[in-house]
Amino acid sequence: MFSKDLLKWDNIKTRLISLVYGEYFTDALRNTIAIVLPFVLLFYYDQPNMAVGVGVGALLISLTDAPGNRANKFKTAITSTFSFFFTALIISSSLGNHWLTGTSIFLLTFVFSMLAIFGHRLALTGTMAIILGIFTLGLHPVNPLLFSWYILLGGYWYFLISLIQIVIWPYRSLHQAIFECITATSVFLKSKARYYDPEVNLEECYSETIALHIKVSEKQELVRNLLLSDKAAMKPTNERGQQLLRTAVSVIDLYEQVTAIHYDYAYVRKKLDKTGALNLIIESIELLAEELEVLSAVFLRPKKAHSESRLLKFEQAKAELTRLASSAEEATANIILKVLKNLEGIVLDIQVIKNSRPMSAIPANLDTEDIAYEEFLSPQLFTLKSLKQHFSFSAPVFRFSLRLALMCGFAYLITLLFPLGKYSYWLLLTIVIVAKPRFGLTWKRNVERLSGTFIGAVLGIVLLLLIKQTAVLLVLSAFMLLGFFTFNRIKYSVSVVFVTAMVILSLSIYDGHSDHIIMERVLYTIVGCVIAFLAAFLFPVWEIKSLKTLISNILEANSNYLHKVREELWGNATGLTASKLARKNSYIQLAKFSETLQYLHLEPKSKLVDMHGVFAIQILSYRINSIIASLSLSAKRSTMENSGIALLSEALSNMEFCAQNSDKLNLQNINKVVHRDKMEEYNDGEGTLQHRLNLLLALSLELKMYFV
């Protein structure tokens, strides 16, 4: 996205340092040691069966250990270890009878896939339990009970290390999440600078910022869930927890400040074109984005106070912009002064995050003690009342679970009918890893799996040809395992490269037939990807079916957000909790809608959708959301006269009309609406409250025309 920046050595260096000090690498190092150490020791003491069982148990259970607080990890430890023990016992005990084995695979795959109704952590545990069952097929243990105890021992060994680590450093995952949240906000802020560049197409700018909004929303949700679900951290007497809470609030409020930098950019570009202000604004925004990026690294490792050079340069650019505003005509001056006001708000939030200014310095934060933080936690996906509906054929989780179970049963049948080599279980393994509920995500994972496998196979072949020393190859295998764990949560395709090379190296040493191993790895990967892709048409979960609901949700969320802001501007206290919840919901619904569109275009049925019209609704919804955020900041500083409230009420009425009529939207042929620029230029006071109200009304009218 910012290719020129990525090529700079400073940026590469910063990313490498962040990777090494971040949770991904330290967890990868922990996982590698936890797996390799017992494996080597047990082989050294001539216990190969125990080494394999404990190693596989530790390897697979480590992949269930998602970022979390102490309570999360303790629950995961219990559910994972017991799930693994019974899975290993059931599959290994059934190996003498092919029909019993096939039935066990089908039922366990279905049951463990259905764990997704309980949320992400249990879904991950379920997936890895299925993979353990597949590994058990390949290992074919002679003593089922003993093998199951080895798996359980490996799980206990791994979580002993993991839980000790979380007790010593209870906020590691939260620090990483805050780092990523600030970094994503920094990239989002930098994208805002492009709006002031006349050489950049505005449609491209909106597409970029909406894509970045998805990432920021995801990071914010992770911060909320890690912090607010940690009862120990949320206690008022926990000084460190309260400090992190204040930081998290500031980081999320900072994004509102960044989002609020929204204008009629075509008009702004035209108005400021000859003044020299555009370049100064771009420079100012990029300086603050760089300051945020540097600030984010503090949450990964202790650092000395970083240089204030960027903020000094910002002050210089600010002084120059102030000088330009003082000598410019009123309309131009209003634009510049409004931009400066937004940027000063961002600086204030940055200073609070750096602890150089108190929370009370920010008008937007009235009384954080009045916020009911528990209401900001993601709602549980599962309740006893909803159990029945999850087992309905119309439920996406049920449809995917049934599809995956049938695929695994079919793949197992293939391995029986066409036995080829001793690693046929890789076929089932590929299917479980590649198959996803969404068609677009399945296609994306297919591409990543295939490309990573081929590159990893080439890398493994090259290393086998160049290096003959067994000890060196074993060490390289350990480093490949480290690479797999490091990139598994960052870049899946890269992790596949490492794990494929590791498998080829380690099994070549153990088996001695590298040519067969490479052939089977590539063959079963291709066949598995083909089966997973074709099966996506069996009980499919099409994005198009949820599109109207998502459009309705974002319209309702924006309407509710605007309603709360109107009440605040009118002087009616809605409560800080209600206001922030409305903001959160609008951001999340916009992110869900935008994320769906990212995968929708990969579906065959996307040809049945008027994508141009859908993207137009998306951009209008995003622009309206940004203006509401800007008005929300104004509401925290002052009230509004009746004339302004009337404009807001009319805009709200338009939004509610859209939400009420969203189910009537014809997705195949959405109304053709020509963007009316003149509607946004009725008032020359760009940047003033009046112009924002006029712009909001104009955009709501334009949006309404799609639903008439």
C-alpha positions as CSV (number, residue, x, y, z in Angstrom):
1,M,0.0,0.0,0.0
2,F,2.9,2.3,0.8
3,S,5.5,0.6,-1.3
4,K,8.0,3.5,-1.3
5,D,7.9,3.6,2.5
6,L,8.4,-0.2,2.7
7,L,11.6,0.1,0.7
8,K,13.2,2.5,3.1
9,W,15.8,1.0,5.4
10,D,14.5,2.7,8.5
11,N,11.1,1.2,7.9
12,I,12.6,-2.3,7.3
13,K,14.7,-1.9,10.4
14,T,11.7,-0.8,12.5
15,R,9.6,-3.8,11.3
16,L,12.4,-6.3,12.0
17,I,12.9,-4.9,15.5
18,S,9.1,-5.0,16.1
19,L,9.0,-8.6,14.9
20,V,11.9,-9.7,17.2
21,Y,10.5,-8.0,20.3
22,G,6.9,-8.7,19.5
23,E,4.7,-11.5,20.8
24,Y,4.8,-13.5,17.5
25,F,8.5,-14.2,17.6
26,T,8.8,-14.7,21.4
27,D,5.9,-17.1,21.3
28,A,7.4,-18.8,18.3
29,L,10.7,-19.2,20.2
30,R,8.8,-20.6,23.2
31,N,6.9,-23.0,21.1
32,T,9.9,-24.3,19.2
33,I,11.9,-24.9,22.5
34,A,8.9,-26.5,24.1
35,I,8.6,-29.0,21.1
36,V,12.2,-29.6,20.2
37,L,13.6,-30.0,23.8
38,P,11.6,-33.0,24.9
39,F,11.8,-34.5,21.4
40,V,15.6,-34.4,21.4
41,L,15.9,-35.6,25.1
42,L,13.5,-38.5,24.6
43,F,15.2,-39.6,21.4
44,Y,18.6,-39.3,23.2
45,Y,17.3,-41.7,26.0
46,D,16.0,-44.1,23.4
47,Q,12.3,-43.4,23.8
48,P,11.2,-42.8,20.1
49,N,7.5,-43.5,20.6
50,M,7.2,-41.2,23.6
51,A,9.2,-38.6,21.8
52,V,6.9,-38.6,18.8
53,G,3.7,-38.6,21.0
54,V,4.9,-35.8,23.3
55,G,6.3,-33.8,20.4
56,V,3.1,-34.0,18.3
57,G,1.0,-33.2,21.4
58,A,3.1,-30.1,22.2
59,L,3.2,-29.0,18.5
60,L,-0.5,-29.2,17.9
61,I,-1.7,-27.9,21.2
62,S,0.6,-24.9,20.9
63,L,-1.5,-23.8,17.9
64,T,-4.6,-23.6,20.1
65,D,-2.8,-21.0,22.3
66,A,-4.2,-17.8,20.9
67,P,-3.4,-14.4,22.4
68,G,-5.3,-13.9,25.7
69,N,-5.2,-13.1,29.3
70,R,-4.7,-15.5,32.2
71,A,-8.3,-16.7,32.4
72,N,-8.5,-17.3,28.6
73,K,-5.3,-19.3,28.6
74,F,-6.3,-21.4,31.6
75,K,-9.7,-22.3,29.9
76,T,-7.9,-23.2,26.7
77,A,-5.4,-25.4,28.5
78,I,-8.2,-27.4,30.1
79,T,-10.4,-27.8,27.0
80,S,-7.5,-28.5,24.6
81,T,-5.7,-31.1,26.7
82,F,-8.9,-33.2,27.3
83,S,-10.1,-32.8,23.7
84,F,-6.7,-34.0,22.5
85,F,-6.6,-37.0,24.8
86,F,-10.0,-38.3,23.8
87,T,-9.5,-37.6,20.1
88,A,-6.2,-39.5,20.1
89,L,-7.8,-42.4,22.1
90,I,-10.9,-42.7,19.9
91,I,-9.0,-42.6,16.5
92,S,-6.1,-44.8,17.6
93,S,-8.5,-47.4,19.1
94,S,-10.5,-47.5,15.8
95,L,-7.6,-48.1,13.5
96,G,-8.2,-51.8,13.2
97,N,-11.5,-51.3,11.5
98,H,-11.7,-49.0,8.4
99,W,-15.4,-48.4,8.7
100,L,-15.1,-47.6,12.4
101,T,-12.2,-45.2,11.6
102,G,-14.1,-43.5,8.8
103,T,-17.2,-43.1,11.1
104,S,-15.0,-41.7,13.9
105,I,-13.3,-39.2,11.6
106,F,-16.7,-38.0,10.2
107,L,-18.3,-37.6,13.7
108,L,-15.3,-36.0,15.4
109,T,-14.8,-33.6,12.5
110,F,-18.5,-32.5,12.6
111,V,-18.6,-32.2,16.4
112,F,-15.3,-30.2,16.7
113,S,-16.2,-28.0,13.8
114,M,-19.4,-27.1,15.6
115,L,-17.4,-25.7,18.5
116,A,-17.2,-22.5,16.4
117,I,-20.6,-21.5,17.9
118,F,-18.7,-20.9,21.2
119,G,-16.3,-18.4,19.6
120,H,-12.8,-18.2,18.1
121,R,-10.8,-19.9,20.9
122,L,-12.9,-23.0,21.0
123,A,-13.1,-23.1,17.2
124,L,-9.3,-23.1,17.1
125,T,-9.2,-25.9,19.7
126,G,-11.7,-27.9,17.6
127,T,-9.7,-27.5,14.4
128,M,-6.5,-28.6,16.0
129,A,-8.3,-31.6,17.6
130,I,-9.4,-32.7,14.1
131,I,-5.8,-32.3,12.8
132,L,-4.6,-34.4,15.8
133,G,-7.0,-37.1,14.7
134,I,-5.5,-36.9,11.2
135,F,-1.9,-37.1,12.6
136,T,-3.0,-40.2,14.6
137,L,-4.0,-41.8,11.3
138,G,-0.5,-41.3,9.9
139,L,1.3,-42.3,13.1
140,H,-0.8,-45.5,13.5
141,P,0.2,-46.0,17.2
142,V,0.4,-49.6,18.4
143,N,-0.8,-48.9,21.9
144,P,-3.8,-46.4,21.8
145,L,-3.9,-45.7,25.5
146,L,-0.2,-45.1,25.9
147,F,-0.1,-42.9,22.8
148,S,-3.0,-40.9,24.2
149,W,-1.2,-40.4,27.5
150,Y,1.9,-39.2,25.5
151,I,-0.3,-36.6,23.7
152,L,-1.8,-35.5,27.0
153,L,1.7,-35.3,28.5
154,G,2.9,-33.1,25.6
155,G,-0.1,-30.8,26.1
156,Y,0.5,-30.5,29.8
157,W,4.2,-29.8,29.2
158,Y,3.4,-27.0,26.7
159,F,0.8,-25.3,28.8
160,L,3.0,-25.5,31.9
161,I,5.4,-23.2,30.1
162,S,2.7,-21.0,28.6
163,L,0.9,-20.5,31.9
164,I,4.1,-19.8,33.8
165,Q,4.9,-17.2,31.1
166,I,1.5,-15.5,31.4
167,V,1.8,-15.4,35.2
168,I,5.2,-13.6,35.0
169,W,4.1,-11.3,32.1
170,P,0.3,-11.0,32.4
171,Y,-0.1,-8.2,29.8
172,R,2.1,-9.5,27.0
173,S,-0.8,-10.1,24.6
174,L,-2.4,-6.8,25.5
175,H,0.9,-4.9,24.9
176,Q,1.1,-6.5,21.5
177,A,-2.5,-5.7,20.7
178,I,-2.1,-2.0,21.7
179,F,1.1,-1.9,19.6
180,E,-0.8,-3.3,16.6
181,C,-3.8,-1.0,17.2
182,I,-1.6,2.1,17.2
183,T,0.4,0.9,14.2
184,A,-2.8,0.3,12.2
185,T,-4.1,3.7,13.3
186,S,-0.8,5.2,12.1
187,V,-1.2,3.6,8.7
188,F,-4.8,4.8,8.5
189,L,-3.7,8.4,9.4
190,K,-1.0,8.3,6.7
191,S,-3.7,7.2,4.1
192,K,-5.6,10.4,5.1
193,A,-2.8,12.5,3.7
194,R,-3.4,11.2,0.2
195,Y,-6.8,12.9,0.2
196,Y,-4.9,16.2,-0.1
197,D,-2.8,15.1,-3.0
198,P,-4.5,16.3,-6.3
199,E,-2.6,13.5,-8.2
200,V,-4.4,10.7,-6.3
201,N,-7.9,9.6,-7.4
202,L,-10.4,10.1,-4.6
203,E,-12.2,6.8,-5.3
204,E,-8.8,5.1,-4.7
205,C,-8.4,7.0,-1.4
206,Y,-11.8,5.9,-0.1
207,S,-11.1,2.2,-1.1
208,E,-7.8,2.3,0.7
209,T,-9.1,3.9,3.9
210,I,-12.1,1.6,4.1
211,A,-9.8,-1.4,3.8
212,L,-7.6,0.0,6.5
213,H,-10.7,0.6,8.7
214,I,-11.3,-3.1,8.7
215,K,-7.8,-3.7,10.2
216,V,-8.1,-1.0,12.8
217,S,-11.6,-2.2,13.9
218,E,-10.2,-5.7,14.3
219,K,-7.3,-4.5,16.4
220,Q,-9.5,-2.4,18.6
221,E,-11.9,-5.3,19.2
222,L,-8.9,-7.5,20.3
223,V,-7.7,-4.8,22.7
224,R,-11.2,-4.6,24.2
225,N,-11.6,-8.3,24.6
226,L,-8.1,-8.9,26.1
227,L,-8.4,-6.0,28.6
228,L,-12.1,-5.9,29.6
229,S,-12.4,-9.7,30.1
230,D,-9.4,-9.6,32.5
231,K,-11.1,-9.2,35.9
232,A,-7.8,-8.7,37.7
233,A,-6.7,-5.9,35.3
234,M,-10.1,-4.2,35.6
235,K,-10.0,-3.9,39.4
236,P,-9.7,-0.2,40.4
237,T,-6.9,-1.2,42.8
238,N,-4.8,-2.6,39.9
239,E,-2.6,0.3,39.0
240,R,-1.0,-1.3,35.9
241,G,-4.4,-2.5,34.7
242,Q,-5.9,1.0,35.1
243,Q,-3.0,2.6,33.3
244,L,-3.5,0.2,30.3
245,L,-7.2,0.9,30.4
246,R,-6.6,4.6,30.1
247,T,-4.1,4.0,27.3
248,A,-6.7,1.8,25.5
249,V,-9.4,4.4,25.8
250,S,-7.0,7.0,24.4
251,V,-6.0,4.8,21.5
252,I,-9.6,4.1,20.5
253,D,-10.6,7.8,21.0
254,L,-7.6,8.8,18.9
255,Y,-9.1,6.8,16.0
256,E,-12.3,8.8,16.3
257,Q,-10.2,12.0,16.0
258,V,-8.4,10.6,12.9
259,T,-11.7,9.5,11.4
260,A,-13.2,13.0,11.9
261,I,-10.7,14.5,9.4
262,H,-13.3,14.4,6.7
263,Y,-14.3,17.0,4.2
264,D,-15.5,17.5,0.6
265,Y,-12.0,16.8,-0.6
266,A,-12.7,17.7,-4.3
267,Y,-13.7,21.1,-3.0
268,V,-10.8,21.4,-0.6
269,R,-8.2,20.5,-3.3
270,K,-9.7,23.1,-5.6
271,K,-9.8,25.8,-2.9
272,L,-6.3,25.2,-1.6
273,D,-4.6,24.3,-4.9
274,K,-2.7,27.6,-5.3
275,T,-2.0,28.4,-1.7
276,G,0.7,25.8,-0.9
277,A,-1.3,24.6,2.0
278,L,-2.0,21.1,0.6
279,N,1.7,20.1,0.8
280,L,1.9,21.4,4.3
281,I,-1.2,19.5,5.4
282,I,0.2,16.3,3.8
283,E,3.6,16.9,5.6
284,S,1.8,17.5,9.0
285,I,-0.3,14.4,8.7
286,E,2.6,12.2,7.8
287,L,4.7,13.6,10.6
288,L,2.0,12.6,13.1
289,A,1.6,9.2,11.5
290,E,5.4,8.6,11.9
291,E,5.2,9.8,15.5
292,L,2.4,7.3,16.2
293,E,4.4,4.5,14.6
294,V,7.4,5.2,16.8
295,L,5.2,5.6,19.9
296,S,3.6,2.1,19.2
297,A,7.0,0.4,19.6
298,V,7.2,1.5,23.3
299,F,4.6,-1.2,24.1
300,L,6.9,-3.9,22.9
301,R,10.1,-3.0,24.7
302,P,11.3,-0.3,27.1
303,K,12.9,2.6,25.3
304,K,14.4,5.9,26.1
305,A,12.2,9.0,25.4
306,H,12.3,9.2,21.6
307,S,13.2,12.3,19.7
308,E,10.8,15.2,19.6
309,S,12.0,16.2,16.1
310,R,8.8,15.1,14.4
311,L,6.6,17.2,16.7
312,L,9.0,20.2,16.3
313,K,8.6,19.8,12.5
314,F,4.9,19.6,13.0
315,E,4.9,22.8,14.9
316,Q,6.8,24.5,12.1
317,A,4.3,23.3,9.5
318,K,1.5,24.3,11.8
319,A,2.9,27.8,12.2
320,E,3.2,28.1,8.4
321,L,-0.4,26.9,7.9
322,T,-1.6,29.4,10.6
323,R,0.3,32.2,8.7
324,L,-1.4,31.1,5.4
325,A,-4.8,31.1,7.1
326,S,-4.3,34.6,8.5
327,S,-3.7,36.0,5.0
328,A,-6.2,33.9,3.1
329,E,-9.9,34.6,2.3
330,E,-12.4,33.5,4.8
331,A,-13.5,30.3,3.0
332,T,-9.9,29.1,2.6
333,A,-8.9,30.1,6.1
334,N,-11.8,28.1,7.6
335,I,-10.6,25.0,5.8
336,I,-7.0,25.4,7.1
337,L,-8.1,26.2,10.6
338,K,-10.5,23.2,10.8
339,V,-7.7,20.9,9.6
340,L,-5.4,22.3,12.2
341,K,-8.0,21.8,14.9
342,N,-8.3,18.1,14.0
343,L,-4.5,17.7,14.0
344,E,-4.1,19.4,17.3
345,G,-6.7,17.0,18.7
346,I,-4.5,14.1,17.4
347,V,-1.4,15.6,19.0
348,L,-3.3,15.8,22.3
349,D,-4.2,12.2,22.2
350,I,-0.6,11.2,21.3
351,Q,0.6,13.2,24.4
352,V,-1.9,11.4,26.6
353,I,-0.7,8.0,25.3
354,K,2.8,9.1,26.0
355,N,1.7,10.1,29.5
356,S,2.9,13.6,28.9
357,R,-0.7,15.0,29.3
358,P,-3.4,13.9,31.7
359,M,-6.7,12.4,30.5
360,S,-8.6,15.4,31.7
361,A,-6.8,17.5,29.1
362,I,-9.0,16.0,26.4
363,P,-12.5,17.4,26.4
364,A,-13.9,14.2,24.7
365,N,-13.1,12.2,27.9
366,L,-15.6,13.5,30.4
367,D,-15.5,11.0,33.2
368,T,-14.2,7.5,32.4
369,E,-15.5,6.1,35.6
370,D,-19.0,6.5,34.3
371,I,-18.4,4.1,31.5
372,A,-19.8,0.5,31.9
373,Y,-16.9,-1.2,30.3
374,E,-18.4,-4.7,30.5
375,E,-21.0,-3.6,27.9
376,F,-18.1,-3.2,25.3
377,L,-17.2,-6.9,25.4
378,S,-18.1,-8.9,22.3
379,P,-21.4,-10.7,22.9
380,Q,-21.2,-14.4,23.3
381,L,-22.1,-16.2,20.1
382,F,-23.8,-19.1,22.0
383,T,-26.6,-19.3,24.5
384,L,-28.7,-22.3,25.5
385,K,-31.7,-20.9,23.8
386,S,-29.8,-20.5,20.5
387,L,-28.5,-24.1,20.5
388,K,-31.4,-25.4,18.4
389,Q,-30.9,-22.8,15.7
390,H,-27.2,-23.6,15.4
391,F,-28.2,-27.1,14.4
392,S,-30.4,-25.9,11.6
393,F,-29.5,-26.5,8.0
394,S,-29.8,-22.8,7.4
395,A,-27.0,-22.1,10.0
396,P,-23.6,-21.3,8.4
397,V,-21.6,-23.2,11.1
398,F,-23.8,-26.3,10.7
399,R,-23.5,-26.2,6.9
400,F,-19.7,-25.9,7.0
401,S,-19.3,-28.5,9.7
402,L,-21.3,-31.0,7.7
403,R,-19.4,-30.1,4.5
404,L,-16.0,-30.6,6.2
405,A,-17.0,-33.9,7.8
406,L,-18.1,-35.2,4.4
407,M,-14.9,-34.0,2.8
408,C,-12.8,-35.8,5.4
409,G,-14.8,-39.0,5.1
410,F,-14.5,-38.8,1.3
411,A,-10.7,-38.1,1.5
412,Y,-10.2,-41.1,3.9
413,L,-12.0,-43.3,1.4
414,I,-9.7,-42.1,-1.3
415,T,-6.6,-43.0,0.8
416,L,-8.1,-46.5,1.2
417,L,-9.0,-47.1,-2.5
418,F,-5.8,-45.5,-3.9
419,P,-3.0,-46.1,-1.4
420,L,0.0,-44.1,-2.4
421,G,2.9,-44.0,0.0
422,K,2.8,-43.7,3.8
423,Y,1.8,-40.0,4.0
424,S,-1.7,-40.2,2.6
425,Y,-3.0,-38.5,5.7
426,W,-1.6,-35.2,4.3
427,L,-4.6,-35.2,2.0
428,L,-7.0,-34.9,4.9
429,L,-4.6,-32.4,6.6
430,T,-4.7,-30.2,3.5
431,I,-8.5,-30.2,3.4
432,V,-8.9,-29.3,7.0
433,I,-6.4,-26.4,6.8
434,V,-7.6,-25.0,3.4
435,A,-11.4,-25.4,3.7
436,K,-13.2,-22.4,5.1
437,P,-16.8,-21.4,5.5
438,R,-16.5,-18.5,3.0
439,F,-16.0,-19.3,-0.6
440,G,-13.6,-16.4,-1.1
441,L,-11.6,-17.3,1.9
442,T,-11.3,-20.9,0.7
443,W,-10.0,-19.7,-2.6
444,K,-7.5,-17.4,-0.9
445,R,-6.3,-20.1,1.4
446,N,-5.9,-22.5,-1.6
447,V,-3.7,-20.1,-3.4
448,E,-1.6,-19.5,-0.3
449,R,-1.3,-23.2,0.4
450,L,-0.3,-24.2,-3.1
451,S,2.2,-21.3,-3.6
452,G,3.8,-21.9,-0.1
453,T,4.0,-25.6,-0.7
454,F,5.8,-25.3,-4.0
455,I,8.3,-22.7,-2.8
456,G,8.9,-24.7,0.4
457,A,9.5,-27.9,-1.6
458,V,12.0,-26.1,-3.8
459,L,13.7,-24.7,-0.7
460,G,13.8,-28.2,0.9
461,I,15.3,-29.8,-2.2
462,V,18.0,-27.1,-2.5
463,L,19.0,-27.6,1.2
464,L,19.1,-31.4,0.8
465,L,21.3,-31.1,-2.3
466,L,23.7,-28.6,-0.7
467,I,23.9,-30.0,2.8
468,K,24.7,-33.6,3.7
469,Q,25.5,-33.3,7.4
470,T,22.5,-34.7,9.4
471,A,23.2,-32.5,12.4
472,V,23.1,-29.3,10.3
473,L,19.9,-30.4,8.6
474,L,18.3,-31.1,12.0
475,V,19.3,-27.6,13.2
476,L,17.9,-26.1,10.0
477,S,14.6,-28.0,10.6
478,A,14.3,-26.4,14.0
479,F,14.9,-23.0,12.5
480,M,12.2,-23.8,9.9
481,L,9.8,-24.7,12.7
482,L,10.6,-21.3,14.3
483,G,9.8,-19.6,11.0
484,F,6.5,-21.5,10.8
485,F,5.4,-20.4,14.2
486,T,6.6,-16.8,13.7
487,F,4.6,-16.2,10.5
488,N,1.6,-18.5,11.2
489,R,-0.5,-15.6,12.6
490,I,1.1,-12.9,10.4
491,K,1.4,-14.4,6.8
492,Y,0.0,-17.9,6.2
493,S,1.7,-18.4,2.8
494,V,5.1,-17.7,4.4
495,S,4.5,-20.1,7.2
496,V,3.6,-22.8,4.7
497,V,7.0,-22.3,3.0
498,F,8.8,-22.9,6.3
499,V,6.7,-25.9,7.4
500,T,7.0,-27.6,4.0
501,A,10.7,-27.2,4.1
502,M,10.8,-28.5,7.7
503,V,8.7,-31.6,6.8
504,I,10.9,-32.4,3.8
505,L,14.2,-32.0,5.8
506,S,13.1,-33.9,9.0
507,L,11.3,-36.7,7.3
508,S,14.1,-37.2,4.8
509,I,16.5,-37.6,7.7
510,Y,14.1,-40.0,9.4
511,D,12.8,-41.9,6.4
512,G,15.7,-41.5,3.9
513,H,13.5,-41.3,0.8
514,S,13.3,-37.6,0.1
515,D,12.0,-38.0,-3.5
516,H,8.9,-39.9,-2.3
517,I,8.3,-37.4,0.5
518,I,8.5,-34.4,-1.9
519,M,6.2,-36.1,-4.4
520,E,3.6,-37.0,-1.8
521,R,3.7,-33.6,-0.2
522,V,3.0,-31.8,-3.5
523,L,0.5,-34.4,-4.8
524,Y,-1.6,-34.5,-1.7
525,T,-1.5,-30.8,-1.4
526,I,-2.8,-30.3,-4.9
527,V,-5.5,-33.0,-4.6
528,G,-6.6,-31.6,-1.2
529,C,-6.9,-28.1,-2.5
530,V,-8.9,-29.3,-5.4
531,I,-11.3,-31.2,-3.2
532,A,-11.7,-28.3,-0.8
533,F,-12.4,-25.9,-3.6
534,L,-14.9,-28.1,-5.4
535,A,-16.6,-28.9,-2.1
536,A,-17.1,-25.2,-1.4
537,F,-20.1,-25.6,-3.8
538,L,-21.6,-28.2,-1.4
539,F,-23.7,-26.5,1.2
540,P,-22.1,-23.2,0.3
541,V,-22.1,-20.1,2.5
542,W,-22.5,-17.4,0.0
543,E,-21.7,-13.8,0.9
544,I,-24.5,-12.5,-1.3
545,K,-27.1,-14.0,1.0
546,S,-26.0,-11.8,3.9
547,L,-25.4,-8.7,1.9
548,K,-28.8,-7.0,2.5
549,T,-28.6,-7.8,6.2
550,L,-25.1,-6.2,6.4
551,I,-26.3,-3.1,4.5
552,S,-29.3,-2.8,6.8
553,N,-27.0,-3.2,9.9
554,I,-24.6,-0.4,8.8
555,L,-27.5,1.9,8.0
556,E,-29.1,1.2,11.4
557,A,-25.8,1.6,13.2
558,N,-25.0,4.9,11.6
559,S,-28.6,6.1,12.3
560,N,-28.2,5.2,16.0
561,Y,-24.8,6.9,16.1
562,L,-26.2,10.0,14.6
563,H,-29.2,9.9,16.9
564,K,-26.9,9.8,20.0
565,V,-24.8,12.7,18.6
566,R,-28.0,14.8,17.9
567,E,-29.1,14.3,21.5
568,E,-25.7,15.4,22.7
569,L,-25.7,18.5,20.4
570,W,-29.2,19.3,21.7
571,G,-27.9,19.3,25.3
572,N,-29.6,16.0,26.3
573,A,-27.2,13.7,28.2
574,T,-27.2,10.2,26.6
575,G,-24.4,9.0,28.8
576,L,-20.8,8.3,27.8
577,T,-21.4,4.5,27.6
578,A,-24.3,4.8,25.2
579,S,-22.4,7.3,23.0
580,K,-19.2,5.2,22.8
581,L,-21.3,2.0,22.2
582,A,-23.0,3.6,19.3
583,R,-19.6,4.6,17.9
584,K,-18.2,1.1,18.4
585,N,-21.2,-0.6,16.7
586,S,-21.0,1.7,13.7
587,Y,-17.3,1.0,13.2
588,I,-17.8,-2.7,13.6
589,Q,-20.8,-2.9,11.2
590,L,-18.9,-0.9,8.6
591,A,-15.9,-3.2,9.0
592,K,-18.1,-6.3,8.6
593,F,-19.8,-4.9,5.5
594,S,-16.5,-3.9,4.0
595,E,-14.8,-7.3,4.8
596,T,-17.7,-9.1,3.1
597,L,-17.2,-7.1,0.0
598,Q,-13.5,-8.1,-0.1
599,Y,-14.5,-11.7,-0.4
600,L,-17.7,-11.3,-2.4
601,H,-16.0,-10.4,-5.7
602,L,-14.2,-13.8,-5.5
603,E,-17.6,-15.7,-5.6
604,P,-19.1,-16.9,-8.9
605,K,-22.4,-15.3,-7.7
606,S,-20.8,-11.9,-7.6
607,K,-21.7,-11.5,-11.2
608,L,-25.3,-11.3,-10.1
609,V,-24.6,-8.3,-7.9
610,D,-24.4,-4.7,-9.1
611,M,-21.0,-4.2,-7.5
612,H,-20.7,-0.6,-8.6
613,G,-23.9,0.3,-6.8
614,V,-22.8,-1.7,-3.6
615,F,-19.4,0.1,-3.5
616,A,-21.2,3.4,-3.9
617,I,-23.4,2.6,-0.8
618,Q,-20.2,1.5,1.0
619,I,-18.3,4.8,0.3
620,L,-21.4,6.9,1.2
621,S,-21.8,5.0,4.5
622,Y,-18.1,5.5,5.3
623,R,-18.3,9.3,4.5
624,I,-21.4,9.7,6.6
625,N,-19.8,7.8,9.5
626,S,-16.8,10.1,9.4
627,I,-18.9,13.2,9.5
628,I,-20.9,11.8,12.4
629,A,-17.6,11.2,14.2
630,S,-16.6,14.8,13.5
631,L,-20.0,16.1,14.9
632,S,-19.5,13.8,17.9
633,L,-16.3,15.6,18.8
634,S,-18.2,18.9,18.5
635,A,-21.0,17.6,20.7
636,K,-18.5,17.1,23.5
637,R,-17.5,20.7,23.4
638,S,-20.7,22.6,22.8
639,T,-24.4,22.4,22.0
640,M,-26.2,23.4,18.8
641,E,-28.9,25.9,17.8
642,N,-32.3,24.7,16.6
643,S,-31.5,25.4,12.9
644,G,-28.6,23.0,13.1
645,I,-30.6,20.4,14.9
646,A,-33.3,20.6,12.2
647,L,-30.6,19.8,9.5
648,L,-29.4,16.8,11.6
649,S,-33.0,15.6,12.1
650,E,-33.6,15.7,8.3
651,A,-30.4,13.8,7.7
652,L,-31.4,11.3,10.4
653,S,-34.8,10.9,8.8
654,N,-33.1,10.1,5.4
655,M,-30.8,7.5,7.1
656,E,-33.8,5.8,8.8
657,F,-35.6,5.7,5.5
658,C,-32.7,3.9,4.0
659,A,-32.6,1.4,6.9
660,Q,-36.3,0.7,6.7
661,N,-36.2,0.1,2.9
662,S,-32.9,-1.8,2.7
663,D,-34.8,-5.1,2.4
664,K,-36.3,-3.8,-0.9
665,L,-32.9,-3.1,-2.4
666,N,-32.5,-4.9,-5.8
667,L,-28.9,-6.1,-5.6
668,Q,-28.9,-7.1,-9.2
669,N,-29.8,-3.6,-10.4
670,I,-29.3,-0.9,-7.8
671,N,-30.6,2.6,-8.7
672,K,-28.2,4.6,-10.8
673,V,-27.4,7.7,-8.9
674,V,-25.1,10.4,-10.2
675,H,-23.0,12.1,-7.5
676,R,-24.1,15.7,-7.3
677,D,-21.0,17.8,-6.4
678,K,-22.9,21.0,-6.4
679,M,-25.0,19.8,-3.4
680,E,-21.8,19.9,-1.3
681,E,-20.9,23.5,-2.4
682,Y,-24.0,25.4,-1.3
683,N,-21.9,26.7,1.6
684,D,-18.4,28.1,1.1
685,G,-17.6,27.6,4.8
686,E,-15.8,24.3,4.3
687,G,-14.6,23.1,7.7
688,T,-17.3,25.0,9.7
689,L,-20.0,23.2,11.6
690,Q,-22.6,24.5,9.2
691,H,-20.9,23.1,6.2
692,R,-20.5,19.7,7.9
693,L,-24.3,19.7,8.5
694,N,-24.9,20.6,4.9
695,L,-22.5,17.9,3.7
696,L,-24.1,15.3,5.9
697,L,-27.6,16.2,4.6
698,A,-26.4,16.1,1.0
699,L,-24.8,12.7,1.5
700,S,-27.8,11.3,3.2
701,L,-30.0,12.6,0.4
702,E,-27.7,10.9,-2.1
703,L,-27.8,7.7,-0.1
704,K,-31.6,7.8,0.1
705,M,-31.8,7.9,-3.7
706,Y,-30.4,4.3,-3.8
707,F,-33.4,3.1,-1.7
708,V,-36.2,4.9,-3.3
